[in-house]
């Protein structure tokens, strides 16, 4: 498809069984590692959370650096004050101001959309890289 114009194309049920993977197919494969891993979540008020995605949690990514999981344990919350990251005990969700993330607690999505292409759908959103979470 190099050079193809896919403007307004609907590829929803396209069969990509024999797709060739190379530097031009970045974002096609799921970014989330298998097993248990550490990730980072952007919170309100210039805070980020270091989270643990358990091995049994469902996880997905579409074609960007944003990922989703069915659950996560909050390991640490940091707040940036005067260009310095300070530990704190809780932070608010960017999406729902009433949803509070607290250190040592496990959060679970009420519903987890298993369609990986629905990037902004239900689930606990996060990034693999701390740097990307900080910039988000």
N, CA, C and O atoms as CSV, one atom per row, in Angstrom:
chain,resi,resn,atom,element,x,y,z
A,1,UNK,N,N,0.810,-1.205,0.000
A,1,UNK,CA,C,0.000,0.000,0.000
A,1,UNK,C,C,0.855,1.271,0.000
A,1,UNK,O,O,0.329,2.366,0.200
A,2,UNK,N,N,2.159,1.137,-0.221
A,2,UNK,CA,C,3.024,2.309,-0.256
A,2,UNK,C,C,2.512,3.258,-1.329
A,2,UNK,O,O,2.349,2.882,-2.490
A,3,UNK,N,N,2.262,4.494,-0.919
A,3,UNK,CA,C,1.775,5.512,-1.847
A,3,UNK,C,C,0.273,5.512,-2.037
A,3,UNK,O,O,-0.259,6.376,-2.733
A,4,UNK,N,N,-0.430,4.550,-1.428
A,4,UNK,CA,C,-1.884,4.484,-1.581
A,4,UNK,C,C,-2.545,5.628,-0.821
A,4,UNK,O,O,-2.104,5.995,0.269
A,5,UNK,N,N,-3.605,6.190,-1.402
A,5,UNK,CA,C,-4.388,7.221,-0.734
A,5,UNK,C,C,-5.596,6.547,-0.099
A,5,UNK,O,O,-6.516,6.132,-0.803
A,6,UNK,N,N,-5.602,6.435,1.227
A,6,UNK,CA,C,-6.687,5.761,1.936
A,6,UNK,C,C,-7.628,6.753,2.601
A,6,UNK,O,O,-8.340,6.399,3.541
A,7,UNK,N,N,-7.638,7.982,2.127
A,7,UNK,CA,C,-8.522,8.995,2.681
A,7,UNK,C,C,-9.966,8.522,2.568
A,7,UNK,O,O,-10.439,8.202,1.478
A,8,UNK,N,N,-10.663,8.481,3.704
A,8,UNK,CA,C,-12.055,8.047,3.825
A,8,UNK,C,C,-12.264,6.558,3.500
A,8,UNK,O,O,-13.400,6.124,3.304
A,9,UNK,N,N,-11.184,5.782,3.442
A,9,UNK,CA,C,-11.327,4.338,3.209
A,9,UNK,C,C,-11.827,3.662,4.481
A,9,UNK,O,O,-11.418,4.038,5.580
A,10,UNK,N,N,-12.693,2.685,4.349
A,10,UNK,CA,C,-13.179,1.906,5.495
A,10,UNK,C,C,-12.535,0.527,5.416
A,10,UNK,O,O,-12.896,-0.290,4.569
A,11,UNK,N,N,-11.580,0.276,6.306
A,11,UNK,CA,C,-10.854,-1.002,6.314
A,11,UNK,C,C,-11.271,-1.858,7.510
A,11,UNK,O,O,-10.532,-2.751,7.923
A,12,UNK,N,N,-12.441,-1.590,8.059
A,12,UNK,CA,C,-12.914,-2.249,9.287
A,12,UNK,C,C,-12.820,-3.777,9.217
A,12,UNK,O,O,-12.361,-4.388,10.181
A,13,UNK,N,N,-13.230,-4.412,8.130
A,13,UNK,CA,C,-13.205,-5.875,8.014
A,13,UNK,C,C,-12.131,-6.360,7.039
A,13,UNK,O,O,-12.236,-7.452,6.481
A,14,UNK,N,N,-11.114,-5.551,6.844
A,14,UNK,CA,C,-10.046,-5.936,5.916
A,14,UNK,C,C,-9.302,-7.155,6.452
A,14,UNK,O,O,-9.080,-7.263,7.658
A,15,UNK,N,N,-8.917,-8.067,5.574
A,15,UNK,CA,C,-8.148,-9.246,5.941
A,15,UNK,C,C,-6.670,-8.936,5.735
A,15,UNK,O,O,-6.207,-8.809,4.602
A,16,UNK,N,N,-5.932,-8.816,6.837
A,16,UNK,CA,C,-4.509,-8.478,6.776
A,16,UNK,C,C,-3.636,-9.685,7.118
A,16,UNK,O,O,-2.531,-9.537,7.639
A,17,UNK,N,N,-4.143,-10.870,6.820
A,17,UNK,CA,C,-3.469,-12.114,7.173
A,17,UNK,C,C,-2.033,-12.185,6.670
A,17,UNK,O,O,-1.142,-12.574,7.426
A,18,UNK,N,N,-1.789,-11.829,5.441
A,18,UNK,CA,C,-0.449,-11.947,4.854
A,18,UNK,C,C,0.285,-10.608,4.780
A,18,UNK,O,O,1.118,-10.400,3.897
A,19,UNK,N,N,-0.020,-9.718,5.693
A,19,UNK,CA,C,0.617,-8.405,5.673
A,19,UNK,C,C,2.127,-8.549,5.867
A,19,UNK,O,O,2.585,-9.389,6.641
A,20,UNK,N,N,2.884,-7.731,5.164
A,20,UNK,CA,C,4.341,-7.713,5.318
A,20,UNK,C,C,4.687,-6.673,6.377
A,20,UNK,O,O,4.277,-5.516,6.281
A,21,UNK,N,N,5.434,-7.089,7.374
A,21,UNK,CA,C,5.797,-6.207,8.474
A,21,UNK,C,C,7.202,-5.676,8.233
A,21,UNK,O,O,8.149,-6.439,8.041
A,22,UNK,N,N,7.316,-4.346,8.248
A,22,UNK,CA,C,8.617,-3.697,8.125
A,22,UNK,C,C,8.528,-2.304,8.730
A,22,UNK,O,O,7.591,-2.014,9.473
A,23,UNK,N,N,9.493,-1.433,8.421
A,23,UNK,CA,C,9.502,-0.095,9.013
A,23,UNK,C,C,8.281,0.739,8.625
A,23,UNK,O,O,7.995,1.747,9.272
A,24,UNK,N,N,7.563,0.335,7.582
A,24,UNK,CA,C,6.378,1.074,7.141
A,24,UNK,C,C,5.093,0.616,7.833
A,24,UNK,O,O,4.035,1.199,7.599
A,25,UNK,N,N,5.165,-0.410,8.676
A,25,UNK,CA,C,3.960,-0.910,9.353
A,25,UNK,C,C,4.000,-0.631,10.856
A,25,UNK,O,O,3.380,-1.347,11.642
A,26,UNK,N,N,4.725,0.401,11.245
A,26,UNK,CA,C,4.798,0.791,12.659
A,26,UNK,C,C,3.391,0.985,13.208
A,26,UNK,O,O,2.551,1.616,12.567
A,27,UNK,N,N,3.139,0.446,14.386
A,27,UNK,CA,C,1.841,0.610,15.021
A,27,UNK,C,C,0.864,-0.505,14.744
A,27,UNK,O,O,-0.208,-0.534,15.349
A,28,UNK,N,N,1.189,-1.431,13.850
A,28,UNK,CA,C,0.268,-2.517,13.538
A,28,UNK,C,C,0.225,-3.544,14.669
A,28,UNK,O,O,-0.848,-4.034,15.020
A,29,UNK,N,N,1.375,-3.866,15.234
A,29,UNK,CA,C,1.438,-4.872,16.296
A,29,UNK,C,C,1.151,-4.246,17.657
A,29,UNK,O,O,1.451,-3.075,17.889
A,30,UNK,N,N,0.570,-5.037,18.549
A,30,UNK,CA,C,0.240,-4.570,19.892
A,30,UNK,C,C,1.521,-4.153,20.616
A,30,UNK,O,O,2.486,-4.915,20.677
A,31,UNK,N,N,1.519,-2.947,21.157
A,31,UNK,CA,C,2.685,-2.386,21.832
A,31,UNK,C,C,2.901,-2.976,23.226
A,31,UNK,O,O,4.026,-2.981,23.725
A,32,UNK,N,N,1.844,-3.467,23.854
A,32,UNK,CA,C,1.912,-3.942,25.238
A,32,UNK,C,C,2.680,-5.255,25.346
A,32,UNK,O,O,2.417,-6.193,24.593
A,33,UNK,N,N,3.629,-5.325,26.282
A,33,UNK,CA,C,4.358,-6.578,26.483
A,33,UNK,C,C,3.463,-7.665,27.082
A,33,UNK,O,O,2.416,-7.370,27.658
A,34,UNK,N,N,3.879,-8.897,26.943
A,34,UNK,CA,C,3.217,-10.021,27.604
A,34,UNK,C,C,3.687,-10.047,29.054
A,34,UNK,O,O,4.719,-9.466,29.389
A,35,UNK,N,N,2.930,-10.720,29.910
A,35,UNK,CA,C,3.325,-10.863,31.309
A,35,UNK,C,C,3.146,-9.581,32.099
A,35,UNK,O,O,2.513,-8.630,31.641
A,36,UNK,N,N,3.713,-9.573,33.289
A,36,UNK,CA,C,3.633,-8.414,34.188
A,36,UNK,C,C,4.641,-7.360,33.743
A,36,UNK,O,O,5.762,-7.695,33.361
A,37,UNK,N,N,4.248,-6.083,33.790
A,37,UNK,CA,C,5.186,-5.028,33.433
A,37,UNK,C,C,4.808,-3.703,34.107
A,37,UNK,O,O,3.679,-3.515,34.560
A,38,UNK,N,N,5.774,-2.805,34.157
A,38,UNK,CA,C,5.593,-1.462,34.719
A,38,UNK,C,C,5.203,-0.518,33.586
A,38,UNK,O,O,5.734,-0.601,32.478
A,39,UNK,N,N,4.255,0.391,33.888
A,39,UNK,CA,C,3.825,1.385,32.910
A,39,UNK,C,C,3.587,2.708,33.646
A,39,UNK,O,O,3.777,2.799,34.859
A,40,UNK,N,N,3.169,3.724,32.898
A,40,UNK,CA,C,2.984,5.067,33.456
A,40,UNK,C,C,1.663,5.651,32.998
A,40,UNK,O,O,1.286,5.513,31.834
A,41,UNK,N,N,0.957,6.303,33.913
A,41,UNK,CA,C,-0.346,6.894,33.631
A,41,UNK,C,C,-0.302,8.387,33.917
A,41,UNK,O,O,0.194,8.808,34.963
A,42,UNK,N,N,-0.823,9.194,32.983
A,42,UNK,CA,C,-0.926,10.635,33.198
A,42,UNK,C,C,-2.183,10.921,34.015
A,42,UNK,O,O,-3.257,10.400,33.714
A,43,UNK,N,N,-2.046,11.747,35.046
A,43,UNK,CA,C,-3.162,12.146,35.900
A,43,UNK,C,C,-3.359,13.664,35.799
A,43,UNK,O,O,-2.573,14.359,35.154
A,44,UNK,N,N,-4.406,14.162,36.439
A,44,UNK,CA,C,-4.661,15.611,36.492
A,44,UNK,C,C,-3.606,16.309,37.345
A,44,UNK,O,O,-2.857,15.678,38.091
A,45,UNK,N,N,-3.576,17.620,37.208
A,45,UNK,CA,C,-2.772,18.490,38.076
A,45,UNK,C,C,-1.285,18.158,38.044
A,45,UNK,O,O,-0.613,18.158,39.075
A,46,UNK,N,N,-0.787,17.879,36.852
A,46,UNK,CA,C,0.653,17.658,36.660
A,46,UNK,C,C,1.187,16.481,37.469
A,46,UNK,O,O,2.282,16.541,38.028
A,47,UNK,N,N,0.394,15.404,37.522
A,47,UNK,CA,C,0.809,14.196,38.236
A,47,UNK,C,C,0.881,13.021,37.264
A,47,UNK,O,O,0.185,12.988,36.250
A,48,UNK,N,N,1.735,12.066,37.597
A,48,UNK,CA,C,1.811,10.803,36.866
A,48,UNK,C,C,1.823,9.668,37.896
A,48,UNK,O,O,2.210,9.856,39.049
A,49,UNK,N,N,1.392,8.498,37.451
A,49,UNK,CA,C,1.388,7.321,38.320
A,49,UNK,C,C,2.239,6.230,37.690
A,49,UNK,O,O,2.141,5.958,36.493
A,50,UNK,N,N,3.072,5.614,38.509
A,50,UNK,CA,C,3.814,4.414,38.113
A,50,UNK,C,C,2.894,3.255,38.461
A,50,UNK,O,O,2.493,3.103,39.615
A,51,UNK,N,N,2.554,2.431,37.465
A,51,UNK,CA,C,1.585,1.364,37.675
A,51,UNK,C,C,2.153,0.008,37.264
A,51,UNK,O,O,3.058,-0.086,36.435
A,52,UNK,N,N,1.600,-1.022,37.863
A,52,UNK,CA,C,1.970,-2.394,37.523
A,52,UNK,C,C,0.790,-3.020,36.790
A,52,UNK,O,O,-0.318,-3.082,37.323
A,53,UNK,N,N,1.029,-3.478,35.580
A,53,UNK,CA,C,0.011,-4.210,34.833
A,53,UNK,C,C,0.260,-5.687,35.136
A,53,UNK,O,O,1.300,-6.223,34.751
A,54,UNK,N,N,-0.685,-6.364,35.827
A,54,UNK,CA,C,-0.471,-7.772,36.180
A,54,UNK,C,C,-0.476,-8.680,34.948
A,54,UNK,O,O,-1.065,-8.343,33.920
A,55,UNK,N,N,0.173,-9.808,35.061
A,55,UNK,CA,C,0.287,-10.750,33.943
A,55,UNK,C,C,-1.077,-11.187,33.419
A,55,UNK,O,O,-1.228,-11.418,32.219
A,56,UNK,N,N,-2.065,-11.304,34.293
A,56,UNK,CA,C,-3.388,-11.794,33.885
A,56,UNK,C,C,-4.297,-10.689,33.343
A,56,UNK,O,O,-5.379,-10.990,32.839
A,57,UNK,N,N,-3.893,-9.427,33.430
A,57,UNK,CA,C,-4.738,-8.321,32.960
A,57,UNK,C,C,-4.835,-8.332,31.437
A,57,UNK,O,O,-3.859,-8.616,30.741
A,58,UNK,N,N,-6.013,-8.022,30.938
A,58,UNK,CA,C,-6.183,-7.823,29.500
A,58,UNK,C,C,-5.521,-6.496,29.174
A,58,UNK,O,O,-5.545,-5.566,29.981
A,59,UNK,N,N,-4.929,-6.410,27.984
A,59,UNK,CA,C,-4.263,-5.176,27.572
A,59,UNK,C,C,-4.302,-5.043,26.069
A,59,UNK,O,O,-4.408,-6.035,25.348
A,60,UNK,N,N,-4.213,-3.799,25.592
A,60,UNK,CA,C,-4.211,-3.574,24.151
A,60,UNK,C,C,-3.623,-2.217,23.822
A,60,UNK,O,O,-3.495,-1.347,24.684
A,61,UNK,N,N,-3.270,-2.057,22.569
A,61,UNK,CA,C,-2.884,-0.761,22.022
A,61,UNK,C,C,-3.354,-0.733,20.575
A,61,UNK,O,O,-3.438,-1.770,19.917
A,62,UNK,N,N,-3.654,0.447,20.097
A,62,UNK,CA,C,-4.084,0.580,18.696
A,62,UNK,C,C,-2.856,0.915,17.857
A,62,UNK,O,O,-2.001,0.049,17.671
A,63,UNK,N,N,-2.736,2.127,17.348
A,63,UNK,CA,C,-1.591,2.470,16.499
A,63,UNK,C,C,-0.756,3.612,17.053
A,63,UNK,O,O,0.175,4.065,16.389
A,64,UNK,N,N,-1.065,4.088,18.250
A,64,UNK,CA,C,-0.258,5.147,18.856
A,64,UNK,C,C,0.458,4.578,20.080
A,64,UNK,O,O,0.484,3.363,20.276
A,65,UNK,N,N,1.032,5.445,20.894
A,65,UNK,CA,C,1.755,5.006,22.086
A,65,UNK,C,C,0.853,4.819,23.296
A,65,UNK,O,O,1.319,4.398,24.354
A,66,UNK,N,N,-0.444,5.130,23.153
A,66,UNK,CA,C,-1.382,4.969,24.267
A,66,UNK,C,C,-1.863,3.528,24.324
A,66,UNK,O,O,-2.176,2.931,23.294
A,67,UNK,N,N,-1.921,2.968,25.538
A,67,UNK,CA,C,-2.365,1.595,25.757
A,67,UNK,C,C,-3.524,1.590,26.748
A,67,UNK,O,O,-3.804,2.596,27.400
A,68,UNK,N,N,-4.195,0.442,26.851
A,68,UNK,CA,C,-5.273,0.248,27.826
A,68,UNK,C,C,-5.105,-1.111,28.473
A,68,UNK,O,O,-4.592,-2.045,27.858
A,69,UNK,N,N,-5.549,-1.218,29.743
A,69,UNK,CA,C,-5.542,-2.507,30.451
A,69,UNK,C,C,-6.817,-2.642,31.258
A,69,UNK,O,O,-7.493,-1.655,31.551
A,70,UNK,N,N,-7.139,-3.884,31.616
A,70,UNK,CA,C,-8.345,-4.144,32.400
A,70,UNK,C,C,-8.138,-3.804,33.876
A,70,UNK,O,O,-9.103,-3.528,34.589
A,71,UNK,N,N,-6.892,-3.823,34.335
A,71,UNK,CA,C,-6.612,-3.437,35.719
A,71,UNK,C,C,-5.142,-3.097,35.900
A,71,UNK,O,O,-4.293,-3.460,35.085
A,72,UNK,N,N,-4.864,-2.385,36.996
A,72,UNK,CA,C,-3.492,-1.980,37.298
A,72,UNK,C,C,-3.355,-1.706,38.788
A,72,UNK,O,O,-4.305,-1.270,39.440
A,73,UNK,N,N,-2.166,-1.965,39.320
A,73,UNK,CA,C,-1.860,-1.627,40.715
A,73,UNK,C,C,-1.050,-0.340,40.717
A,73,UNK,O,O,-0.087,-0.203,39.962
A,74,UNK,N,N,-1.442,0.602,41.565
A,74,UNK,CA,C,-0.750,1.880,41.646
A,74,UNK,C,C,0.459,1.734,42.568
A,74,UNK,O,O,0.306,1.485,43.764
A,75,UNK,N,N,1.648,1.888,42.015
A,75,UNK,CA,C,2.887,1.716,42.768
A,75,UNK,C,C,3.408,3.033,43.356
A,75,UNK,O,O,3.958,3.062,44.457
A,76,UNK,N,N,3.224,4.120,42.597
A,76,UNK,CA,C,3.784,5.403,43.019
A,76,UNK,C,C,3.039,6.512,42.274
A,76,UNK,O,O,2.643,6.339,41.121
A,77,UNK,N,N,2.854,7.641,42.937
A,77,UNK,CA,C,2.291,8.817,42.282
A,77,UNK,C,C,3.260,9.967,42.503
A,77,UNK,O,O,3.718,10.208,43.620
A,78,UNK,N,N,3.565,10.668,41.426
A,78,UNK,CA,C,4.503,11.781,41.468
A,78,UNK,C,C,3.820,13.051,40.972
A,78,UNK,O,O,3.024,13.018,40.034
A,79,UNK,N,N,4.143,14.165,41.615
A,79,UNK,CA,C,3.617,15.471,41.212
A,79,UNK,C,C,4.794,16.376,40.879
A,79,UNK,O,O,5.771,16.433,41.625
A,80,UNK,N,N,4.697,17.084,39.754
A,80,UNK,CA,C,5.780,17.985,39.361
A,80,UNK,C,C,5.525,19.367,39.958
A,80,UNK,O,O,4.554,20.045,39.620
A,81,UNK,N,N,6.433,19.763,40.862
A,81,UNK,CA,C,6.360,21.070,41.516
A,81,UNK,C,C,7.707,21.761,41.319
A,81,UNK,O,O,8.750,21.232,41.703
A,82,UNK,N,N,7.673,22.948,40.716
A,82,UNK,CA,C,8.913,23.708,40.459
A,82,UNK,C,C,9.980,22.859,39.775
A,82,UNK,O,O,11.144,22.855,40.177
A,83,UNK,N,N,9.564,22.143,38.740
A,83,UNK,CA,C,10.478,21.316,37.930
A,83,UNK,C,C,11.078,20.135,38.676
A,83,UNK,O,O,12.081,19.572,38.237
A,84,UNK,N,N,10.478,19.753,39.797
A,84,UNK,CA,C,10.956,18.605,40.569
A,84,UNK,C,C,9.786,17.655,40.816
A,84,UNK,O,O,8.677,18.100,41.112
A,85,UNK,N,N,10.027,16.348,40.697
A,85,UNK,CA,C,8.988,15.349,40.926
A,85,UNK,C,C,8.981,14.950,42.393
A,85,UNK,O,O,9.984,14.473,42.923
A,86,UNK,N,N,7.833,15.153,43.047
A,86,UNK,CA,C,7.656,14.876,44.464
A,86,UNK,C,C,6.625,13.755,44.624
A,86,UNK,O,O,5.588,13.771,43.961
A,87,UNK,N,N,6.905,12.781,45.501
A,87,UNK,CA,C,5.945,11.702,45.744
A,87,UNK,C,C,4.723,12.225,46.488
A,87,UNK,O,O,4.829,13.085,47.362
A,88,UNK,N,N,3.558,11.687,46.123
A,88,UNK,CA,C,2.324,12.000,46.839
A,88,UNK,C,C,1.488,10.723,46.908
A,88,UNK,O,O,1.843,9.717,46.292
A,89,UNK,N,N,0.405,10.757,47.637
A,89,UNK,CA,C,-0.348,9.524,47.900
A,89,UNK,C,C,-1.519,9.270,46.959
A,89,UNK,O,O,-1.989,8.137,46.853
A,90,UNK,N,N,-2.005,10.322,46.262
A,90,UNK,CA,C,-3.140,10.115,45.373
A,90,UNK,C,C,-3.168,11.141,44.255
A,90,UNK,O,O,-2.508,12.179,44.316
A,91,UNK,N,N,-3.949,10.822,43.234
A,91,UNK,CA,C,-4.126,11.717,42.095
A,91,UNK,C,C,-5.451,11.437,41.414
A,91,UNK,O,O,-5.996,10.338,41.524
A,92,UNK,N,N,-5.969,12.437,40.708
A,92,UNK,CA,C,-7.272,12.323,40.048
A,92,UNK,C,C,-7.112,11.931,38.582
A,92,UNK,O,O,-6.142,12.300,37.921
A,93,UNK,N,N,-8.081,11.182,38.102
A,93,UNK,CA,C,-8.146,10.786,36.702
A,93,UNK,C,C,-8.315,12.016,35.816
A,93,UNK,O,O,-8.986,12.973,36.202
A,94,UNK,N,N,-7.718,11.993,34.648
A,94,UNK,CA,C,-7.922,13.066,33.681
A,94,UNK,C,C,-9.325,12.984,33.086
A,94,UNK,O,O,-9.902,14.001,32.699
A,95,UNK,N,N,-9.861,11.788,33.016
A,95,UNK,CA,C,-11.157,11.575,32.368
A,95,UNK,C,C,-12.326,11.798,33.327
A,95,UNK,O,O,-13.341,12.375,32.935
A,96,UNK,N,N,-12.201,11.354,34.565
A,96,UNK,CA,C,-13.281,11.426,35.551
A,96,UNK,C,C,-12.730,12.026,36.837
A,96,UNK,O,O,-12.015,11.349,37.576
A,97,UNK,N,N,-13.052,13.282,37.115
A,97,UNK,CA,C,-12.499,14.001,38.267
A,97,UNK,C,C,-12.837,13.335,39.599
A,97,UNK,O,O,-12.154,13.565,40.596
A,98,UNK,N,N,-13.887,12.511,39.621
A,98,UNK,CA,C,-14.279,11.822,40.853
A,98,UNK,C,C,-13.540,10.498,41.061
A,98,UNK,O,O,-13.664,9.875,42.116
A,99,UNK,N,N,-12.775,10.071,40.057
A,99,UNK,CA,C,-12.032,8.818,40.169
A,99,UNK,C,C,-10.643,9.135,40.710
A,99,UNK,O,O,-9.872,9.863,40.085
A,100,UNK,N,N,-10.336,8.579,41.880
A,100,UNK,CA,C,-9.064,8.850,42.554
A,100,UNK,C,C,-8.161,7.615,42.494
A,100,UNK,O,O,-8.586,6.506,42.818
A,101,UNK,N,N,-6.921,7.823,42.078
A,101,UNK,CA,C,-5.898,6.776,42.104
A,101,UNK,C,C,-5.107,6.948,43.395
A,101,UNK,O,O,-4.658,8.051,43.707
A,102,UNK,N,N,-4.934,5.860,44.150
A,102,UNK,CA,C,-4.204,5.897,45.414
A,102,UNK,C,C,-3.088,4.851,45.405
A,102,UNK,O,O,-3.268,3.737,44.914
A,103,UNK,N,N,-1.944,5.228,45.951
A,103,UNK,CA,C,-0.792,4.323,46.023
A,103,UNK,C,C,-1.191,3.055,46.774
A,103,UNK,O,O,-1.877,3.115,47.794
A,104,UNK,N,N,-0.759,1.924,46.264
A,104,UNK,CA,C,-0.977,0.566,46.799
A,104,UNK,C,C,-2.343,-0.024,46.463
A,104,UNK,O,O,-2.587,-1.196,46.747
A,105,UNK,N,N,-3.236,0.756,45.869
A,105,UNK,CA,C,-4.547,0.222,45.500
A,105,UNK,C,C,-4.519,-0.329,44.072
A,105,UNK,O,O,-3.722,0.098,43.237
A,106,UNK,N,N,-5.406,-1.281,43.819
A,106,UNK,CA,C,-5.592,-1.822,42.473
A,106,UNK,C,C,-6.864,-1.235,41.897
A,106,UNK,O,O,-7.907,-1.227,42.550
A,107,UNK,N,N,-6.773,-0.746,40.676
A,107,UNK,CA,C,-7.941,-0.200,39.988
A,107,UNK,C,C,-8.333,-1.156,38.871
A,107,UNK,O,O,-7.477,-1.742,38.208
A,108,UNK,N,N,-9.635,-1.304,38.672
A,108,UNK,CA,C,-10.154,-2.202,37.642
A,108,UNK,C,C,-11.167,-1.459,36.787
A,108,UNK,O,O,-11.977,-0.684,37.297
A,109,UNK,N,N,-11.113,-1.698,35.499
A,109,UNK,CA,C,-12.088,-1.111,34.589
A,109,UNK,C,C,-13.415,-1.844,34.761
A,109,UNK,O,O,-13.440,-3.075,34.779
A,110,UNK,N,N,-14.518,-1.103,34.888
A,110,UNK,CA,C,-15.842,-1.729,34.975
A,110,UNK,C,C,-16.101,-2.588,33.747
A,110,UNK,O,O,-16.640,-3.691,33.838
A,111,UNK,N,N,-15.705,-2.056,32.600
A,111,UNK,CA,C,-15.843,-2.761,31.320
A,111,UNK,C,C,-14.520,-2.584,30.590
A,111,UNK,O,O,-13.947,-1.495,30.598
A,112,UNK,N,N,-14.035,-3.642,29.961
A,112,UNK,CA,C,-12.831,-3.524,29.141
A,112,UNK,C,C,-13.185,-3.874,27.708
A,112,UNK,O,O,-13.577,-5.004,27.419
A,113,UNK,N,N,-13.050,-2.914,26.817
A,113,UNK,CA,C,-13.327,-3.125,25.394
A,113,UNK,C,C,-12.153,-3.898,24.796
A,113,UNK,O,O,-11.030,-3.395,24.760
A,114,UNK,N,N,-12.410,-5.108,24.332
A,114,UNK,CA,C,-11.330,-5.948,23.801
A,114,UNK,C,C,-10.962,-5.643,22.353
A,114,UNK,O,O,-10.026,-6.235,21.816
A,115,UNK,N,N,-11.689,-4.726,21.714
A,115,UNK,CA,C,-11.339,-4.321,20.351
A,115,UNK,C,C,-10.170,-3.349,20.431
A,115,UNK,O,O,-10.353,-2.186,20.793
A,116,UNK,N,N,-8.995,-3.806,20.103
A,116,UNK,CA,C,-7.791,-2.989,20.269
A,116,UNK,C,C,-7.801,-1.725,19.426
A,116,UNK,O,O,-7.101,-0.768,19.754
A,117,UNK,N,N,-8.574,-1.697,18.351
A,117,UNK,CA,C,-8.591,-0.533,17.478
A,117,UNK,C,C,-9.427,0.616,18.049
A,117,UNK,O,O,-9.370,1.731,17.531
A,118,UNK,N,N,-10.201,0.361,19.107
A,118,UNK,CA,C,-10.953,1.412,19.796
A,118,UNK,C,C,-10.042,2.030,20.857
A,118,UNK,O,O,-10.221,1.802,22.053
A,119,UNK,N,N,-9.090,2.793,20.415
A,119,UNK,CA,C,-8.021,3.309,21.278
A,119,UNK,C,C,-8.518,4.050,22.516
A,119,UNK,O,O,-7.976,3.858,23.604
A,120,UNK,N,N,-9.516,4.874,22.375
A,120,UNK,CA,C,-9.979,5.703,23.499
A,120,UNK,C,C,-11.187,5.090,24.203
A,120,UNK,O,O,-11.964,5.807,24.833
A,121,UNK,N,N,-11.351,3.797,24.104
A,121,UNK,CA,C,-12.485,3.109,24.705
A,121,UNK,C,C,-12.218,2.809,26.181
A,121,UNK,O,O,-11.282,3.348,26.772
A,122,UNK,N,N,-13.045,1.950,26.766
A,122,UNK,CA,C,-12.966,1.653,28.190
A,122,UNK,C,C,-11.710,0.870,28.563
A,122,UNK,O,O,-11.211,0.051,27.791
A,123,UNK,N,N,-11.217,1.148,29.770
A,123,UNK,CA,C,-10.018,0.506,30.283
A,123,UNK,C,C,-9.166,1.517,31.023
A,123,UNK,O,O,-9.468,2.711,31.016
A,124,UNK,N,N,-8.112,1.053,31.657
A,124,UNK,CA,C,-7.155,1.919,32.342
A,124,UNK,C,C,-6.114,2.331,31.301
A,124,UNK,O,O,-5.354,1.490,30.819
A,125,UNK,N,N,-6.074,3.602,30.956
A,125,UNK,CA,C,-5.173,4.090,29.912
A,125,UNK,C,C,-3.795,4.372,30.502
A,125,UNK,O,O,-3.677,4.834,31.637
A,126,UNK,N,N,-2.741,4.085,29.709
A,126,UNK,CA,C,-1.379,4.270,30.204
A,126,UNK,C,C,-0.407,4.315,29.044
A,126,UNK,O,O,-0.782,4.120,27.887
A,127,UNK,N,N,0.848,4.575,29.372
A,127,UNK,CA,C,1.945,4.559,28.409
A,127,UNK,C,C,3.047,3.645,28.939
A,127,UNK,O,O,3.202,3.495,30.151
A,128,UNK,N,N,3.798,3.046,28.050
A,128,UNK,CA,C,4.921,2.192,28.440
A,128,UNK,C,C,6.062,3.063,28.981
A,128,UNK,O,O,6.773,2.655,29.900
A,129,UNK,N,N,6.233,4.238,28.421
A,129,UNK,CA,C,7.341,5.119,28.760
A,129,UNK,C,C,6.913,6.232,29.728
A,129,UNK,O,O,5.879,6.872,29.536
A,130,UNK,N,N,7.711,6.446,30.748
A,130,UNK,CA,C,7.447,7.560,31.674
A,130,UNK,C,C,7.509,8.890,30.944
A,130,UNK,O,O,6.676,9.767,31.171
A,131,UNK,N,N,8.493,9.041,30.067
A,131,UNK,CA,C,8.664,10.295,29.345
A,131,UNK,C,C,7.439,10.655,28.529
A,131,UNK,O,O,7.044,11.820,28.485
A,132,UNK,N,N,6.833,9.665,27.881
A,132,UNK,CA,C,5.632,9.931,27.084
A,132,UNK,C,C,4.474,10.323,27.997
A,132,UNK,O,O,3.704,11.222,27.659
A,133,UNK,N,N,4.338,9.667,29.141
A,133,UNK,CA,C,3.281,10.025,30.103
A,133,UNK,C,C,3.465,11.454,30.598
A,133,UNK,O,O,2.490,12.196,30.720
A,134,UNK,N,N,4.683,11.840,30.879
A,134,UNK,CA,C,4.945,13.198,31.355
A,134,UNK,C,C,4.548,14.242,30.309
A,134,UNK,O,O,4.037,15.307,30.659
A,135,UNK,N,N,4.775,13.947,29.052
A,135,UNK,CA,C,4.495,14.900,27.967
A,135,UNK,C,C,3.024,14.912,27.530
A,135,UNK,O,O,2.584,15.864,26.886
A,136,UNK,N,N,2.275,13.888,27.867
A,136,UNK,CA,C,0.899,13.757,27.384
A,136,UNK,C,C,0.010,14.865,27.914
A,136,UNK,O,O,-1.180,14.903,27.603
